[in-house]
């Protein structure tokens, strides 16, 4: 879903996946090395967690919801979201140590975008609904991008409500029935 406000120019795009639940989860790892990597398209579903190990950033699944953006847009959105959520926390009442930690973390996020050093973006999606665009036409030729399928843990299935899901009645509906009568 995408929306734009003609009055103020605000734009928003949101992703809502559909279809069957995949058998496995997926981890997408991108090694960000140059400005072209910042422009790669990203689909982050609302079930994907985001990690950037170089700055000790870990966002749980559900954070930011499902969005369609770029690598740069994702990092910018994370920074803006953290600032918005903790806006009052970073006010005048914030002690100097905490203020210093926040300023340092924000500077480290900005360094990601200035590409002072290579860094790693990891999307871990238990429902495998996320995607990062490859830089080449053939996915196998993009050495900076890796996709890894994995078996979801019991805890992940529990969080997604899959452990208690009963699909037996749906299976009955799919079974062929013989409606013709022979006498």
DOLUMDREN-411401 format. One record per atom (N, C-alpha, C, O): chain; residue number from 1; x, y, z. Coordinates in steps of 0.2 Angstrom, whole numbers, plus 2048, in hexadecimal, padded with zeros to 3 digits. Each point is the difference from the previous one (the first is absolute). Layout:
residues N
REC  chaine  num   px   py   pz
REC       A  NUM    X    Y    Z
...
end
This chain:
residues 183
REC  chaine  num   px   py   pz
REC       A    1  804  7FA  800
REC       A    1  7FC  806  800
REC       A    1  804  806  800
REC       A    1  806  800  803
REC       A    2  7F9  805  7F9
REC       A    2  803  806  800
REC       A    2  7FC  806  800
REC       A    2  7FA  800  7FD
REC       A    3  808  805  807
REC       A    3  7FC  806  800
REC       A    3  804  806  800
REC       A    3  806  800  803
REC       A    4  7F7  806  7FB
REC       A    4  804  806  7FF
REC       A    4  7FB  806  802
REC       A    4  7FA  800  7FE
REC       A    5  808  805  806
REC       A    5  7FC  805  802
REC       A    5  802  806  7FB
REC       A    5  805  802  800
REC       A    6  7F6  800  7FC
REC       A    6  801  806  7FB
REC       A    6  801  806  804
REC       A    6  804  805  7FD
REC       A    7  7FA  7FC  809
REC       A    7  801  806  804
REC       A    7  807  801  802
REC       A    7  803  806  7FF
REC       A    8  7FF  7F5  805
REC       A    8  807  801  803
REC       A    8  805  7FC  7FC
REC       A    8  806  801  802
REC       A    9  7F9  7FA  7FA
REC       A    9  805  7FC  7FD
REC       A    9  802  7FA  803
REC       A    9  804  7FC  7FE
REC       A   10  7F9  803  808
REC       A   10  801  7FA  804
REC       A   10  7FF  7F9  7FB
REC       A   10  7FB  800  7FD
REC       A   11  80A  7FC  803
REC       A   11  7FF  7F9  7FD
REC       A   11  801  7FB  804
REC       A   11  804  800  805
REC       A   12  7F8  7FA  7FA
REC       A   12  800  7FA  804
REC       A   12  7FF  7FA  7FC
REC       A   12  7FC  800  7FC
REC       A   13  808  7FB  805
REC       A   13  7FF  7FA  7FD
REC       A   13  800  7FA  805
REC       A   13  804  800  804
REC       A   14  7F7  7FC  7FB
REC       A   14  800  7FA  805
REC       A   14  7FF  7FA  7FD
REC       A   14  7FC  7FF  7FB
REC       A   15  807  7FC  807
REC       A   15  7FF  7F9  7FD
REC       A   15  7FC  7FB  805
REC       A   15  801  800  806
REC       A   16  7FA  7FD  7F7
REC       A   16  7FC  7FB  803
REC       A   16  800  7FA  7FC
REC       A   16  7FD  7FF  7FA
REC       A   17  807  7FC  808
REC       A   17  800  7FA  7FC
REC       A   17  7FA  7FB  800
REC       A   17  7FC  801  804
REC       A   18  803  7FB  7F7
REC       A   18  7FB  7FC  7FF
REC       A   18  802  7F9  7FE
REC       A   18  806  7FF  7FE
REC       A   19  7F6  7FC  802
REC       A   19  801  7FA  7FD
REC       A   19  802  7FB  806
REC       A   19  7FF  801  806
REC       A   20  803  7F9  7F8
REC       A   20  801  7FB  805
REC       A   20  807  802  804
REC       A   20  804  804  7FE
REC       A   21  7FC  7F8  808
REC       A   21  806  801  804
REC       A   21  805  7FC  7FE
REC       A   21  800  7FA  7FF
REC       A   22  806  809  800
REC       A   22  806  7FC  7FD
REC       A   22  802  7FB  806
REC       A   22  7FF  801  806
REC       A   23  804  7F9  7F7
REC       A   23  802  7FB  805
REC       A   23  806  802  804
REC       A   23  801  7FE  806
REC       A   24  803  807  7F7
REC       A   24  806  802  804
REC       A   24  801  808  800
REC       A   24  7FD  803  7FC
REC       A   25  807  7FF  809
REC       A   25  802  807  800
REC       A   25  806  801  7FC
REC       A   25  802  7FC  7FD
REC       A   26  7FF  80B  802
REC       A   26  806  802  7FC
REC       A   26  804  805  803
REC       A   26  7FD  805  803
REC       A   27  80A  7FB  7FD
REC       A   27  804  805  802
REC       A   27  803  803  7FA
REC       A   27  803  7FC  7FB
REC       A   28  7FD  80A  804
REC       A   28  803  804  7FA
REC       A   28  806  804  803
REC       A   28  7FF  804  805
REC       A   29  807  7FB  7F8
REC       A   29  806  803  803
REC       A   29  803  804  7FA
REC       A   29  801  7FE  7FB
REC       A   30  7FF  809  806
REC       A   30  803  804  7FB
REC       A   30  806  804  803
REC       A   30  800  803  805
REC       A   31  806  7FC  7F7
REC       A   31  806  804  802
REC       A   31  800  806  7FC
REC       A   31  800  800  7FA
REC       A   32  7FF  806  80A
REC       A   32  7FF  806  7FD
REC       A   32  807  803  7FF
REC       A   32  804  802  805
REC       A   33  7FE  800  7F5
REC       A   33  807  802  7FF
REC       A   33  800  807  7FC
REC       A   33  805  803  801
REC       A   34  7F6  7FE  7FB
REC       A   34  801  806  7FC
REC       A   34  7F9  803  7FF
REC       A   34  7FB  7FE  803
REC       A   35  805  808  7FA
REC       A   35  7FA  804  800
REC       A   35  7FA  7FC  7FC
REC       A   35  7FA  802  801
REC       A   36  808  7FA  7FA
REC       A   36  7FB  7FC  7FC
REC       A   36  7FC  7FB  805
REC       A   36  7FA  7FF  7FF
REC       A   37  80A  7FF  806
REC       A   37  7FC  7FC  805
REC       A   37  7FB  803  804
REC       A   37  7FB  7FD  802
REC       A   38  806  80A  7FF
REC       A   38  7FB  804  804
REC       A   38  7FA  801  7FC
REC       A   38  7FB  801  803
REC       A   39  805  7FE  7F7
REC       A   39  7FB  801  7FB
REC       A   39  7FC  7FA  7FF
REC       A   39  7FB  800  7FC
REC       A   40  807  7FA  806
REC       A   40  7FD  7FA  7FF
REC       A   40  7F9  800  803
REC       A   40  7FF  803  806
REC       A   41  7FC  7FA  7F6
REC       A   41  7F9  800  803
REC       A   41  800  7FB  806
REC       A   41  803  7FB  7FF
REC       A   42  7F9  806  806
REC       A   42  7FF  7FC  805
REC       A   42  7F8  7FF  802
REC       A   42  7FC  805  800
REC       A   43  802  7F5  800
REC       A   43  7F9  7FF  803
REC       A   43  801  7FD  807
REC       A   43  803  7FA  800
REC       A   44  7FB  809  805
REC       A   44  801  7FE  807
REC       A   44  7F9  7FE  802
REC       A   44  7FC  805  801
REC       A   45  802  7F5  800
REC       A   45  7F9  7FE  803
REC       A   45  800  802  807
REC       A   45  805  801  803
REC       A   46  7F5  7FF  800
REC       A   46  7FF  801  807
REC       A   46  802  7FA  804
REC       A   46  800  801  806
REC       A   47  802  7FA  7F7
REC       A   47  802  7FA  804
REC       A   47  808  800  800
REC       A   47  803  7FB  803
REC       A   48  800  80A  7FA
REC       A   48  808  7FF  7FF
REC       A   48  803  804  806
REC       A   48  7FE  806  802
REC       A   49  807  7F8  801
REC       A   49  804  803  804
REC       A   49  806  803  7FC
REC       A   49  802  7FE  7FB
REC       A   50  801  808  808
REC       A   50  806  803  7FC
REC       A   50  806  800  805
REC       A   50  7FF  802  806
REC       A   51  806  7FC  7F7
REC       A   51  807  801  804
REC       A   51  805  803  7FC
REC       A   51  801  7FF  7FA
REC       A   52  803  805  809
REC       A   52  806  803  7FD
REC       A   52  805  7FF  806
REC       A   52  801  804  804
REC       A   53  803  7F7  7FB
REC       A   53  805  7FE  806
REC       A   53  805  805  801
REC       A   53  802  801  806
REC       A   54  800  803  7F5
REC       A   54  806  805  801
REC       A   54  7FE  805  805
REC       A   54  804  804  803
REC       A   55  7F5  7FE  7FE
REC       A   55  7FE  805  804
REC       A   55  7FC  7FD  806
REC       A   55  7FD  804  803
REC       A   56  803  7F6  7FE
REC       A   56  7FC  7FC  805
REC       A   56  7F9  802  800
REC       A   56  7FD  801  805
REC       A   57  800  7FF  7F5
REC       A   57  7F9  802  7FE
REC       A   57  7FC  7F9  7FF
REC       A   57  802  7FC  7FC
REC       A   58  7F9  804  808
REC       A   58  7FC  7FA  800
REC       A   58  7F8  802  801
REC       A   58  7FF  803  805
REC       A   59  7FD  7FD  7F5
REC       A   59  7F9  801  801
REC       A   59  7FC  7FA  800
REC       A   59  801  7FC  7FB
REC       A   60  7FB  803  809
REC       A   60  7FB  7FA  800
REC       A   60  7FC  800  7FA
REC       A   60  7FE  805  7FE
REC       A   61  7FF  7F5  801
REC       A   61  7FB  800  7FB
REC       A   61  7FA  804  802
REC       A   61  7FE  800  806
REC       A   62  7FF  803  7F5
REC       A   62  7FA  804  801
REC       A   62  802  808  801
REC       A   62  7FC  804  7FF
REC       A   63  80B  7FD  802
REC       A   63  802  807  801
REC       A   63  800  803  7F9
REC       A   63  802  7FD  7FB
REC       A   64  7FB  809  804
REC       A   64  7FF  804  7FA
REC       A   64  7FB  7FD  7FB
REC       A   64  7FE  803  7FB
REC       A   65  7FF  7F7  807
REC       A   65  7FB  7FD  7FC
REC       A   65  803  7FE  7F9
REC       A   65  806  7FF  800
REC       A   66  7F5  800  7FB
REC       A   66  803  7FD  7FA
REC       A   66  801  807  7FB
REC       A   66  7FB  804  800
REC       A   67  80B  7FC  7FD
REC       A   67  801  806  7FC
REC       A   67  804  7FE  7FA
REC       A   67  803  7FB  7FF
REC       A   68  7FC  809  7FC
REC       A   68  803  800  7F9
REC       A   68  805  806  800
REC       A   68  7FD  806  800
REC       A   69  809  7F9  7FF
REC       A   69  805  806  801
REC       A   69  806  7FE  7FC
REC       A   69  801  7FB  7FC
REC       A   70  805  808  806
REC       A   70  806  7FF  7FE
REC       A   70  804  7FE  806
REC       A   70  7FE  801  806
REC       A   71  809  7FD  7F9
REC       A   71  804  7FF  806
REC       A   71  801  806  804
REC       A   71  7FF  801  806
REC       A   72  802  805  7F6
REC       A   72  801  806  803
REC       A   72  7FA  803  804
REC       A   72  800  802  806
REC       A   73  7FA  7FD  7F7
REC       A   73  7FA  801  803
REC       A   73  7FE  7FC  806
REC       A   73  7FD  803  805
REC       A   74  805  7F7  7FB
REC       A   74  7FF  7FC  806
REC       A   74  804  803  806
REC       A   74  7FD  800  805
REC       A   75  809  801  7FA
REC       A   75  804  803  805
REC       A   75  7FE  807  803
REC       A   75  800  801  806
REC       A   76  7FE  803  7F5
REC       A   76  7FD  806  802
REC       A   76  7FA  800  803
REC       A   76  7FF  803  805
REC       A   77  7FC  7F8  7F9
REC       A   77  7FA  7FF  804
REC       A   77  801  7FD  807
REC       A   77  7FD  802  805
REC       A   78  808  7FA  7FC
REC       A   78  802  7FE  807
REC       A   78  802  805  804
REC       A   78  7FE  801  806
REC       A   79  807  804  7F7
REC       A   79  802  805  804
REC       A   79  7FA  805  802
REC       A   79  800  802  806
REC       A   80  7FC  800  7F5
REC       A   80  7FA  804  802
REC       A   80  7FC  7FD  805
REC       A   80  7FD  803  804
REC       A   81  801  7F6  7FB
REC       A   81  7FC  7FD  805
REC       A   81  802  800  807
REC       A   81  7FD  801  804
REC       A   82  80A  7FE  7FC
REC       A   82  803  800  807
REC       A   82  7FF  807  803
REC       A   82  7FF  800  806
REC       A   83  803  805  7F6
REC       A   83  7FF  806  803
REC       A   83  7F9  802  802
REC       A   83  7FF  804  805
REC       A   84  7FC  7FA  7F7
REC       A   84  7F9  802  801
REC       A   84  7FE  7FC  806
REC       A   84  7FC  803  804
REC       A   85  805  7F7  7FD
REC       A   85  7FE  7FC  805
REC       A   85  803  802  807
REC       A   85  7FC  800  805
REC       A   86  80A  802  7FB
REC       A   86  803  803  806
REC       A   86  801  807  800
REC       A   86  805  803  804
REC       A   87  7F7  801  7F9
REC       A   87  800  807  800
REC       A   87  801  803  806
REC       A   87  804  805  802
REC       A   88  7F7  7F9  803
REC       A   88  800  803  806
REC       A   88  806  7FE  805
REC       A   88  802  804  804
REC       A   89  800  7F6  7FA
REC       A   89  805  7FD  804
REC       A   89  807  804  7FF
REC       A   89  804  801  804
REC       A   90  7FD  802  7F6
REC       A   90  806  803  7FE
REC       A   90  7FF  808  802
REC       A   90  804  804  7FD
REC       A   91  7F7  7FE  806
REC       A   91  7FF  807  802
REC       A   91  805  802  805
REC       A   91  805  7FD  802
REC       A   92  7F9  809  802
REC       A   92  805  803  805
REC       A   92  801  7FC  806
REC       A   92  805  800  803
REC       A   93  7F6  7FB  7FE
REC       A   93  801  7FC  806
REC       A   93  805  7FA  7FF
REC       A   93  801  7FD  805
REC       A   94  801  802  7F5
REC       A   94  805  7FB  7FF
REC       A   94  807  801  803
REC       A   94  803  805  7FF
REC       A   95  7FF  7F6  805
REC       A   95  807  801  803
REC       A   95  805  800  7FB
REC       A   95  7FF  7FE  7FA
REC       A   96  807  805  807
REC       A   96  805  801  7FB
REC       A   96  803  7FA  7FD
REC       A   96  802  7FF  7FB
REC       A   97  7FE  7FB  80A
REC       A   97  803  7FA  7FD
REC       A   97  7FB  7FD  7FB
REC       A   97  803  7FE  7FB
REC       A   98  7F7  802  806
REC       A   98  7FB  7FD  7FB
REC       A   98  800  805  7FA
REC       A   98  7FF  7FD  7FB
REC       A   99  801  809  806
REC       A   99  800  805  7FA
REC       A   99  806  7FE  7FC
REC       A   99  800  800  7FA
REC       A  100  806  7FF  809
REC       A  100  806  7FF  7FC
REC       A  100  7FF  7F9  7FC
REC       A  100  803  800  7FB
REC       A  101  7FA  7FB  809
REC       A  101  7FF  7F9  7FC
REC       A  101  7FC  801  7FA
REC       A  101  801  7FD  7FB
REC       A  102  7FA  807  806
REC       A  102  7FB  801  7FA
REC       A  102  803  804  7FA
REC       A  102  800  7FE  7FB
REC       A  103  804  807  807
REC       A  103  804  804  7FB
REC       A  103  805  7FC  7FC
REC       A  103  800  800  7FA
REC       A  104  803  7FB  80A
REC       A  104  805  7FC  7FD
REC       A  104  7FD  7FB  7FC
REC       A  104  802  7FE  7FA
REC       A  105  7F8  7FF  808
REC       A  105  7FC  7FB  7FC
REC       A  105  7FE  803  7F9
REC       A  105  800  7FD  7FB
REC       A  106  7FD  809  806
REC       A  106  7FD  804  7FA
REC       A  106  806  801  7FB
REC       A  106  7FF  7FF  7FA
REC       A  107  807  803  809
REC       A  107  806  801  7FB
REC       A  107  802  7FA  7FD
REC       A  107  802  800  7FA
REC       A  108  7FE  7FA  809
REC       A  108  801  7FA  7FD
REC       A  108  7FB  7FE  7FB
REC       A  108  802  7FD  7FB
REC       A  109  7F8  804  806
REC       A  109  7FB  7FF  7FB
REC       A  109  801  804  7F9
REC       A  109  800  7FE  7FB
REC       A  110  802  809  807
REC       A  110  802  804  7FA
REC       A  110  806  7FE  7FC
REC       A  110  801  800  7FA
REC       A  111  804  7FD  80A
REC       A  111  806  7FD  7FD
REC       A  111  7FE  7FA  7FB
REC       A  111  804  7FF  7FB
REC       A  112  7F7  7FE  807
REC       A  112  7FE  7FA  7FB
REC       A  112  7FE  803  7F9
REC       A  112  802  7FD  7FB
REC       A  113  7FB  809  805
REC       A  113  7FD  803  7FA
REC       A  113  806  803  7FC
REC       A  113  800  801  7FA
REC       A  114  805  801  80A
REC       A  114  806  804  7FD
REC       A  114  805  7FB  7FD
REC       A  114  805  801  7FD
REC       A  115  7FA  7F8  805
REC       A  115  804  7FB  7FD
REC       A  115  807  801  802
REC       A  115  805  7FE  7FC
REC       A  116  7FD  804  80A
REC       A  116  806  801  802
REC       A  116  804  7F9  801
REC       A  116  806  7FF  7FF
REC       A  117  7F6  7FC  802
REC       A  117  802  7F9  801
REC       A  117  7FB  7FB  7FD
REC       A  117  7FA  802  801
REC       A  118  808  7F9  7FC
REC       A  118  7FA  7FB  7FE
REC       A  118  7FC  7FD  806
REC       A  118  803  800  806
REC       A  119  7F7  7FF  7F9
REC       A  119  7FC  7FD  806
REC       A  119  7FB  7FB  7FD
REC       A  119  7FF  7FF  7FA
REC       A  120  7FE  7FE  80B
REC       A  120  7FB  7FA  7FE
REC       A  120  7F9  801  802
REC       A  120  7FF  802  806
REC       A  121  7FD  7FD  7F6
REC       A  121  7F8  801  801
REC       A  121  7FE  7F9  800
REC       A  121  801  7FC  7FB
REC       A  122  7FB  802  80A
REC       A  122  7FE  7F9  801
REC       A  122  7F8  801  801
REC       A  122  7FE  803  805
REC       A  123  7FE  7FA  7F7
REC       A  123  7F9  7FF  801
REC       A  123  7FE  7F9  801
REC       A  123  802  7FC  7FC
REC       A  124  7FC  803  80A
REC       A  124  7FE  7F9  802
REC       A  124  7F8  800  800
REC       A  124  7FD  802  805
REC       A  125  800  7FA  7F6
REC       A  125  7F9  800  800
REC       A  125  7FD  7F9  800
REC       A  125  801  7FC  7FC
REC       A  126  7FC  803  80A
REC       A  126  7FD  7F9  801
REC       A  126  7FB  7FE  7FB
REC       A  126  7FF  7FA  7FF
REC       A  127  7FE  80A  7FE
REC       A  127  7FB  7FF  7FB
REC       A  127  803  801  7F8
REC       A  127  7FC  7FF  7FC
REC       A  128  80A  802  804
REC       A  128  804  801  7F9
REC       A  128  7FC  804  7FB
REC       A  128  800  7FF  7FA
REC       A  129  7FD  807  809
REC       A  129  7FD  805  7FC
REC       A  129  804  806  7FE
REC       A  129  7FD  805  7FD
REC       A  130  809  7FB  805
REC       A  130  804  806  7FF
REC       A  130  805  7FF  7FA
REC       A  130  801  7FA  7FE
REC       A  131  802  80B  7FF
REC       A  131  804  7FF  7FA
REC       A  131  805  806  800
REC       A  131  7FE  806  802
REC       A  132  808  7F9  7FB
REC       A  132  805  805  7FF
REC       A  132  801  7FF  7F8
REC       A  132  802  7FA  7FE
REC       A  133  7FE  80B  7FE
REC       A  133  801  800  7F9
REC       A  133  808  7FE  7FF
REC       A  133  804  803  803
REC       A  134  7FD  7F9  7F8
REC       A  134  807  7FE  7FE
REC       A  134  803  806  7FC
REC       A  134  7FC  804  7FD
REC       A  135  80A  7FD  803
REC       A  135  803  805  7FC
REC       A  135  801  7FE  7F9
REC       A  135  802  804  7FB
REC       A  136  7FE  7F5  803
REC       A  136  801  7FD  7FA
REC       A  136  7F9  7FD  7FE
REC       A  136  7FC  7FF  804
REC       A  137  804  7FF  7F5
REC       A  137  7FA  7FD  7FE
REC       A  137  7FF  7F9  802
REC       A  137  7FB  7FD  802
REC       A  138  80B  800  7FF
REC       A  138  800  7F9  803
REC       A  138  802  800  807
REC       A  138  806  802  802
REC       A  139  7F6  7FC  802
REC       A  139  801  800  808
REC       A  139  806  7FC  802
REC       A  139  803  802  804
REC       A  140  7FF  7F9  7F8
REC       A  140  806  7FC  802
REC       A  140  806  804  7FF
REC       A  140  806  7FF  803
REC       A  141  7FA  807  7F9
REC       A  141  806  804  7FE
REC       A  141  801  805  805
REC       A  141  805  804  800
REC       A  142  7F6  7FE  805
REC       A  142  801  805  805
REC       A  142  803  7FD  806
REC       A  142  7FD  7FD  804
REC       A  143  809  804  7FC
REC       A  143  804  7FD  806
REC       A  143  7FF  804  807
REC       A  143  802  7FD  805
REC       A  144  7FB  808  7FB
REC       A  144  7FF  804  806
REC       A  144  7F9  7FE  803
REC       A  144  7FE  803  806
REC       A  145  7FE  7F9  7F7
REC       A  145  7F9  7FF  802
REC       A  145  7FF  7F8  801
REC       A  145  802  7FC  7FB
REC       A  146  7FC  802  80B
REC       A  146  7FF  7F9  801
REC       A  146  7F9  7FF  803
REC       A  146  7FD  804  804
REC       A  147  800  7F7  7FA
REC       A  147  7F9  7FD  802
REC       A  147  801  7FA  803
REC       A  147  803  7FB  7FD
REC       A  148  7FB  804  809
REC       A  148  800  7F9  804
REC       A  148  7F9  7FE  803
REC       A  148  7FE  804  804
REC       A  149  800  7F7  7FA
REC       A  149  7FA  7FD  802
REC       A  149  801  7FC  807
REC       A  149  806  7FD  801
REC       A  150  7F5  803  804
REC       A  150  801  7FD  806
REC       A  150  7FA  7FD  803
REC       A  150  7FB  803  7FE
REC       A  151  805  7F8  806
REC       A  151  7FA  7FE  803
REC       A  151  7FF  804  806
REC       A  151  804  802  804
REC       A  152  7F6  801  7FC
REC       A  152  7FD  804  806
REC       A  152  801  7FC  806
REC       A  152  7FF  7FA  801
REC       A  153  802  80A  805
REC       A  153  800  7FC  806
REC       A  153  7F9  800  803
REC       A  153  7FC  803  7FD
REC       A  154  803  7F9  808
REC       A  154  7FA  7FF  803
REC       A  154  7FD  807  803
REC       A  154  7FB  802  7FF
REC       A  155  80A  802  804
REC       A  155  7FE  807  802
REC       A  155  7FE  804  7FB
REC       A  155  7FB  804  801
REC       A  156  808  7FC  7F9
REC       A  156  7FE  804  7FA
REC       A  156  7F9  7FE  7FE
REC       A  156  7FC  805  7FF
REC       A  157  803  7F5  800
REC       A  157  7F9  7FD  7FE
REC       A  157  7FB  802  805
REC       A  157  7FB  802  7FF
REC       A  158  807  7FE  808
REC       A  158  7FB  802  805
REC       A  158  7FF  808  800
REC       A  158  7FA  802  800
REC       A  159  80B  802  7FE
REC       A  159  7FF  807  800
REC       A  159  7FB  802  7FA
REC       A  159  7FC  804  800
REC       A  160  805  7F8  7FA
REC       A  160  7FC  801  7FA
REC       A  160  7F9  7FC  801
REC       A  160  7FC  801  7FB
REC       A  161  803  7FC  80A
REC       A  161  7F9  7FC  801
REC       A  161  800  7FA  7FC
REC       A  161  7FA  7FE  7FF
REC       A  162  80B  7FF  7FF
REC       A  162  800  7FA  7FC
REC       A  162  7FF  7FA  803
REC       A  162  7FE  7FB  7FE
REC       A  163  805  805  809
REC       A  163  800  7F9  803
REC       A  163  7F9  7FE  802
REC       A  163  7FE  7FA  800
REC       A  164  7FD  80B  801
REC       A  164  7F9  7FE  802
REC       A  164  7FB  800  7FA
REC       A  164  7FA  7FF  801
REC       A  165  809  802  7F9
REC       A  165  7FC  801  7FA
REC       A  165  7FD  7F9  7FE
REC       A  165  804  7FB  7FF
REC       A  166  7F6  804  800
REC       A  166  7FD  7FA  7FE
REC       A  166  7FD  801  7F9
REC       A  166  7FB  804  7FF
REC       A  167  808  7F9  7FC
REC       A  167  7FE  800  7F9
REC       A  167  7FC  7FA  7FE
REC       A  167  7FF  7FF  7FA
REC       A  168  7FF  7FD  80B
REC       A  168  7FD  7FA  7FD
REC       A  168  7F9  801  7FD
REC       A  168  7FF  7FC  7FB
REC       A  169  7FD  809  807
REC       A  169  7FA  801  7FD
REC       A  169  801  803  7F9
REC       A  169  7FC  7FF  7FB
REC       A  170  80A  804  804
REC       A  170  801  803  7F9
REC       A  170  802  7FA  7FB
REC       A  170  7FE  801  7FA
REC       A  171  805  7FA  809
REC       A  171  802  7FB  7FC
REC       A  171  7FA  7FC  7FD
REC       A  171  800  7FD  7FB
REC       A  172  7FB  802  80A
REC       A  172  7FA  7FD  7FE
REC       A  172  7FD  803  7FA
REC       A  172  7FD  7FD  7FC
REC       A  173  803  80A  804
REC       A  173  7FD  804  7FB
REC       A  173  803  7FF  7F9
REC       A  173  7FD  801  7FB
REC       A  174  809  7FD  805
REC       A  174  804  7FF  7FA
REC       A  174  7FF  7F8  7FD
REC       A  174  801  7FF  7FA
REC       A  175  7FC  7FD  80A
REC       A  175  800  7F9  7FE
REC       A  175  7FA  7FF  7FB
REC       A  175  7FB  804  800
REC       A  176  807  7F8  7FB
REC       A  176  7FA  800  7FA
REC       A  176  7FA  7FC  803
REC       A  176  801  7FB  804
REC       A  177  7FA  807  7FA
REC       A  177  7F9  7FD  802
REC       A  177  7FD  7FD  7FB
REC       A  177  800  802  7FA
REC       A  178  7FC  7F8  807
REC       A  178  7FC  7FD  7FB
REC       A  178  7F9  802  800
REC       A  178  7FD  7FE  805
REC       A  179  801  807  7F7
REC       A  179  7F9  802  801
REC       A  179  7FB  7FD  7FC
REC       A  179  7FA  801  800
REC       A  180  808  7FB  7FB
REC       A  180  7FB  7FC  7FC
REC       A  180  7FE  7FA  803
REC       A  180  803  7FC  804
REC       A  181  7F6  803  7FB
REC       A  181  7FD  7FA  803
REC       A  181  7FF  7FB  7FA
REC       A  181  7FE  802  7FB
REC       A  182  803  7F8  807
REC       A  182  7FF  7FB  7FC
REC       A  182  7FB  7FB  803
REC       A  182  800  7FE  805
REC       A  183  7FB  800  7F7
REC       A  183  7FA  7FC  802
REC       A  183  7FF  7FA  7FC
REC       A  183  7FC  7FC  802
end
